[in-house]
Amino acid sequence: MYLHRLIYYSTNKIRDLGLPLAAELKAIISAGHRHNPAAGITGALVFNERHFLGVLEGDRRMVSAALMRIAADRRNGEITVMSAGAVDERRFDDWLSVYAGHSDAVDRLYLHFGLVQGLDPPRMGAESALRLAEALCRLDPKALAPVVAPPPAEPVEVIKVTPVFPGAQGRPATAPA
């Protein structure tokens, strides 16, 4: 088999499309876990609310077919291939998905790779992106950031009520007459 590795990133367009973020991310992860191992593809999908960073390893034709599926998915925008080519060995034993949010351990990795605000693949080279994906996949799941929660349906408004009737606690004192 001709072993191939492709590293890419794309813009996460889920919110721009008005789709529910958590549900769509779950669908993307599920599709990756369904299609990639069946095609002999290993690697990782690292994502946050703004970006997807993918590493695909396997047969060149299968990796190319996977990239074509990704490119056809409207939830991905502006796909950039950072690196593609033959490799001697796989760097991933399985297909993994990692939410790249914020936790102490994840934020330390960002700083190690020169990222201040979190996952930002356009600011990275291919080798750094590959090493970040590997490092995130090696973290204990308890050290990872919690998976993104959907935003509340409606903003919650908090109103502070101060009693103003006679005898109420918290009523401003009046000066004696």
N, C-alpha and C positions, 0 to 999 in steps of 0.2 A: 504494500500500500504506500502511496505517495503521501506522506504526512505533511499537512499544511496548517499554519496558524494565521489567523486573521484577527487583528485588533481594530475595533472601530468605536466611535461614539456617535451619539445622535441627541437631538433635542427631544425632551419629553413633552409631547404636545397634548397630553391627556386633558389637562385643565383648560387649555386653549380651545379644545373641542367641546367643552362643557360636559365632559363625561365624569362619572364618579371615580376619583383617583384610586381609592383602595380596591374597588371591584375590578377596575381595568388592570391594575398592577397584578392582582391575583390571577387574572386571565392570562396575562403575558407570561407570568412565572409558570403557570400550569401548562401552557402550550410549549414552552421551552423544555420542561421536564418530560413532556409527552413525545415531542419530535426529536430532540437532539440525541438522547441516548439510543433511540431506535435507529438513528442514522449513523451511529458510531462517533458522534461529536461529543467531546468533553470541553470544558472551559467554564466560563462564568459570565453572569450578567450582574453588574453592579449598577444600582440605580438610586436616584433621589427624585425630588419633585421637578428638577430642571433637566437632568441628563440621564442617558443610558450609556454605560460603558460595557462593551462586550468583548470577550475573548472566545474565539471558536477554534477548536483543534480537531482535525480529522482528515478524511479523504478530501482532496481538493474540490472534487465535484460536489460533494455533500456540503462542504463549508460554503461554497459558492451558492448552492441552492438555498441554504439557510439565510445567507445574506440577502438574497433576492426576496425571500418571504418577509424579512425584516423591513426591507426597503419599500415593499408594497403595503405595509401596515401604516395607516394614516396616523397612528399614535406616535410614530417616529418622524422627526423632521430633520433636515439638514444632516444626513449621514456623512461622516468623514471616516475614511479608512486610514488609520494611522500606520499600519504595517500589514503586509501580507506576504507570505512566502513559505518555502519548504523549511521544515525543521527536522532535527534528528530524533527528538523525543518530545513527549507530551509534558506539560508542566502541571496539568490538572488530571486527576484520576477519574473524575466524575463530572457531571453537569451541576453547577451550583448557582444559586441566586442570593444576592446579599443587598439588603437595603442599607445605603450609605448615608445614614443620618448623623446624629451627634450623640456621642457618649464619651467618657473619658478616654477609653482605649481607642476608639475610632478617631477622635480629635488628635490624639498623639500621632497616629499614623498619618493623618493629613499634614501635620506639621513636619513630620519626617520627610514627606515627599514635597514640601514647599507649598502646601495649600493652606491658606489661612481661613477661607470661608467654607470649606467642605469640598465635596467632590466637584471638580471643575476640569474635565478632561481637555478642553481646548488649551489649558495652560500647561499641559503635560506632554512629554514625549512618549513614544510607544513603549519603550522599555520601562519607564516609570509607571505608566498605566498598567502594564502587565504585572509589575512587582506589587503595586497597590492592590490590584485585584487578588493576587495570591495572598497577600498579607491579610486582607479582609476575610477571605475564605478560611484562613487558618485560625482566626480569632474564635474563642469560645463563644457560642451563641449568646450566652448571658452577658458578654461584654459588648455585644453589638447594640446599636441604637434600637429602640423599639420601632416596629414597623409603623409607617405613617398611618395616622388615623384620619378618617374623613373629617372635613371641617363641619362644624355644626350647621344644621339646615338654616337656622335663623340666629342672628346675633342675640346674645343674652344681654338684656339691659338691667342694670342694678340701680335701684332708686333708693336713696336714703331718706327715711321719713323721720322727721323730728316732731314729737307731739307738741301741740301749741295750746291745748285746752288747760284750764286752771287745775292745779294739783298734779299735773303730769311730771314724771321724773324727767330730768334733763331740760326742764323749762328754764330759760334764762331768768336769773334773779332780778327782781325789781327793787329799785331803791326805795327805802322807807319815805313816807310823806311827812 
